[in-house]
């Protein structure tokens, strides 16, 4: 799973793309829907770092759902590493 967040409108999309490419070259598997870019992050979290934006919280929950589904599907490959 990859998460990129930025105070800018782009949400760190370029950094996300570069990081995804780098870790895939290293052998990582990124499932479909396993990466998210969050623009204007400073407007979406409070001082304690808690997500206050409903849409962002939902997207992060979707990301966790992808992870939960991905683990059993790839458990054998992970055990062989």
C-alpha positions as CSV (number, residue, x, y, z in Angstrom):
1,X,0.0,0.0,0.0
2,X,1.2,3.5,-0.8
3,X,-0.1,6.7,0.5
4,X,1.1,10.1,-0.7
5,X,-0.1,13.3,1.0
6,X,0.7,16.9,0.2
7,X,-0.5,20.4,1.0
8,X,-0.6,21.0,-2.7
9,X,-3.4,20.2,-5.1
10,X,-1.4,17.4,-6.7
11,X,-1.3,15.4,-3.5
12,X,2.2,14.2,-4.2
13,X,1.1,12.3,-7.3
14,X,4.6,12.5,-8.9
15,X,6.3,11.2,-5.7
16,X,3.6,8.5,-5.5
17,X,4.3,7.4,-9.1
18,X,8.1,7.3,-8.5
19,X,7.8,5.4,-5.3
20,X,5.4,2.9,-6.8
21,X,7.9,2.3,-9.7
22,X,10.8,1.9,-7.3
23,X,9.2,-0.6,-5.0
24,X,7.8,-2.6,-7.9
25,X,11.3,-2.9,-9.3
26,X,12.3,-4.2,-5.8
27,X,9.7,-7.0,-6.1
28,X,6.7,-5.4,-4.3
29,X,3.2,-6.2,-5.3
30,X,0.8,-3.3,-5.3
31,X,-2.8,-4.4,-5.8
32,X,-5.3,-2.5,-7.9
33,X,-6.5,0.3,-5.6
34,X,-3.5,-0.1,-3.4
35,X,-2.2,3.5,-3.7
36,X,-3.8,6.8,-2.8
37,X,-2.8,10.4,-3.2
38,X,-4.3,13.0,-0.9
39,X,-4.2,16.6,-1.9
40,X,-4.5,19.6,0.5
41,X,-3.8,17.3,3.4
42,X,-3.4,20.2,5.9
43,X,-7.1,20.9,5.4
44,X,-8.1,17.3,6.0
45,X,-6.4,16.5,9.4
46,X,-6.6,18.1,12.8
47,X,-3.7,19.2,15.0
48,X,-3.4,15.6,16.4
49,X,-3.2,14.2,12.9
50,X,-6.7,12.7,12.9
51,X,-8.4,12.7,9.5
52,X,-11.4,15.1,9.7
53,X,-12.4,14.9,6.0
54,X,-15.1,12.4,5.3
55,X,-14.1,11.7,1.7
56,X,-10.4,11.2,2.7
57,X,-11.4,8.9,5.6
58,X,-13.5,6.8,3.2
59,X,-10.7,6.5,0.7
60,X,-8.3,5.4,3.4
61,X,-10.8,2.8,4.6
62,X,-11.1,1.6,1.0
63,X,-7.3,1.3,1.0
64,X,-7.4,-0.8,4.2
65,X,-10.1,-3.0,2.7
66,X,-7.8,-3.6,-0.4
67,X,-5.0,-4.6,2.0
68,X,-7.2,-6.9,4.0
69,X,-8.3,-8.7,0.8
70,X,-4.8,-8.8,-0.6
71,X,-3.1,-10.5,2.4
72,X,-4.9,-13.9,2.2
73,X,-4.7,-14.0,-1.6
74,X,-0.9,-13.6,-1.4
75,X,-0.2,-15.4,1.9
76,X,1.6,-18.4,0.3
77,X,3.9,-16.1,-1.7
78,X,4.6,-14.1,1.5
79,X,5.4,-17.2,3.5
80,X,7.9,-18.4,0.8
81,X,9.9,-15.2,1.0
